């Protein structure tokens, strides 16, 4: 199981998709709920879980991680 940030665009999506291709389960994190949901729909809940969060919110990291 891997936590991948930035899964709503660019390198984050590419890296997560490559990891899924190789059998990894991904917890996809990103700011855009609609894109996270599309990623989940594309790959399925047996391969992906999603969590909406902006990692630049330094003060919110601890509460988010504790959830």
N, C-alpha and C positions, 0 to 999 in steps of 0.2 A: 504494500500500500504506500502510495506516494502523495504528498501534498504539493500541488503545482500552482503557483501564483501567476496571475496574468493570463488566465485561460479564456479571456474574451477576445483576444486578437494576437496576431503576430507570432512571435517565438513561443509564447506560452502555449498557444493552441497547438502549434506544430510539435513542440516537445511532448505535450500530453498525448496527442494522437499517436506519435511514434511509440511512446511507452505502452499505450493500450494495444497497439499492434503486436507488441512483444509480450503481452499477457499480464501487464500490471493493472492493478486497480488504482484509480486516480481520484483524489479529492481535488476538484477543480475550484479555484478561488479567483474571483474577479469582481470588478465594480458593476458590470452591466448584467442585471438579472435576466433580461431577455436572451442575451447571448449565452449565458450559463445554461438556461433552460433548453436552448437549441442544441447545445453541446451534449447535454444529458439525453435529449430525445434522439440525437444521432447515434450515440454509443450505447445507451441503455443503462439502467440502474444496476445491472450486474457487473458493470465495468467502471461506473462513474458515480460519485456523489458530488453535489455542488454546495458552495457556500459563498454568498455574496459578502464581500468585504473589500474596502480600499486600504491596501497595506501602507499607504502614506499616512493613515490615521494612527500615529504613534501611540497616543493615549488609549486608543481602542483595541490595540493588539492583545493585551492581557485578557480583558473580558471576552473578546472574540475567541481566543484560544481556549479559555476555560469552558466555553460552551461546547 
